């Protein structure tokens, strides 16, 4: 078992940035990529803006590990792809990240990483898979109704994440 989680978390947090509460963002109040709703679920009680602003990388790390990294079985994925899956899971949900990966490798997009998905991953050229997965992410973002507002940032994130994932392969 490998552990690229710390490096991946650092890269994701660079993309997610700090506190935002953009009126066109369906996620609403967010800090370090964690929405108010997700944080409330995690801590088990309602929170206000003050608590959301107080989030730190240390306080959100366990949430990111359990809800996103572990949910996409990132420790079992090839290096580089583990980061890409984690990054997309944070931004679009673990189920969508898994289905997008399955679409990119040509397996049934059922949202579960099982033996067929793992075998297809082992058989795939990793650099090509990273490119295909990144292309699928772009298609997803371009279809969102908020693309006009957030699209430029999403496309930059896709390109930067893809570049980082390829660097991790080396």
N, C-alpha and C positions, 0 to 999 in steps of 0.2 A: 504494500500500500504506500502510495506516495502522498506528499502533502504540499501542494502548491497553493493552499488556501490563503496563507498570509500575503504572498505576492499577488495573487488574484484579487484579494480584498483591497489591497492598496491601489491597484489599477482601477477597480470599479469605483472606489471612493473618489478618485481623481475625476472621473466622468460625472459622478453624481453631484459633487459639489456640496454646498452648505444649505442653509435654510432658504426655502422658497415657498411662496403661496400664490402662484400664478392663477388668475381667474379662469383661464382657458384650460388649465391642467385638470383632467378628470380625477387625478390622484389627490388634488387639494394640497393642504399643508404637508410639506415634506422637508426632511432634513437628512442629509447624507444618503439620500435615496430611499429613506424609510418614510412611508406615508403615515399620517396620523392614525388612520384605520388599522394599518398593520401593527403599529406600535401599541395601540390600545389592546389589540388582540393578544399581543406578546406579553404585555404587563398585566393584563386582566382588569383594567379599569380605565375610565375616561381620562384623557390628558388635555391640557391646554397648550397654548402657544409657548408659554414659558418653558414647560417641560420638553416640548418639541425642539425648541432652540437650544436646549441644554444637552442634546444628544452628542456623543463623541464617538470616534471610531472604536474605542474600547467598549462603550456601552452597547453598540449595535453589532459587534463582531459575532457574538454567540447567535443572535437572531439570523444573521446572514449565513452562518455555517449551517444551522439546522434547517431553516426554511428554504434556502436556495442551493447552497453547495451540496449538502447531503441529498436534497430532493432530486437533483439531477445526477446523482452518483458520480460526482466529479472526481473523487479519488480513484475510481475505476476507469476513467476515460483517459485517452492519450493526452500527454502534455500538450498544451496549446489549446486543444479542443476543450479541456476541462475549464480553462479560463473563459473561452467564448460562451460555453454553455451557462456558466455561472453569471456572466455579464448579462446575457439575454434573459435568463431566469429572473434576475433582479428587475429588469426593465419591463418584461412582458409576462412573467409568471413561469414557474417550472414546467407545467404541462405544455404550454405553448413552445417553450424551448426544446423540450423532448420531441414534440411532434415536428418541429422545424428541422431538427437534426435527422429524424427518420425520413422526412421528405427528401432531404439533401442526400441521404445515402441509399434511397430507393427501397426502404422497408415500409411496412404498413404504419402510417402515423396514428398509433393508438395511445400515445402519451405515456407508455411504460417502457423502461429500458430493461428488456429481457434478453434471453439467449440469442435470438435472431438479430436484434439490434447490436449486441456486443460482437457477434461474429462478423457482421457487416462492417463494423468499425475496425476490426482487426484486419479485414481484407482491403480496406480503403487506403488510397494514397492520402496521407494526412494533409499535405499541403493543398491538394485538390479539394479535399473535404472541407477544409477551412474556407477556401474560396467559395465553394457551393453553399455552405452554411451561411456565409456572409451575404451572398446574393439573395438567399431566401429571407434573411432578416430585412434587407432593403425592400424587398417586395412587400413584406408585412407592413413596414412603416409607411411606405408610399400609399397603402390602401386605407390608412387611418384618416378619419375626418379632421384630426388636428395636425395633419402633416404640414399645412401651410404655415402654421405657427411654430411648430417644433422640428420640422423636417430637416432643416439645415444642420441643427445640432445632432439629430439622430444619424444622419449620413456621415457626419464627422466621426461620431462615436463608432459606427460600423467600420469605417476605414481604419481608425486608430486601433480598435480591438483586433481587427484582422491582422494588422501589422505586428501588434504585440504578440499575438498567438503564433505567427510564423517565426518571430524571434525566439519564442520559447522552445520551438522545435529544435533549433540549432544547438 
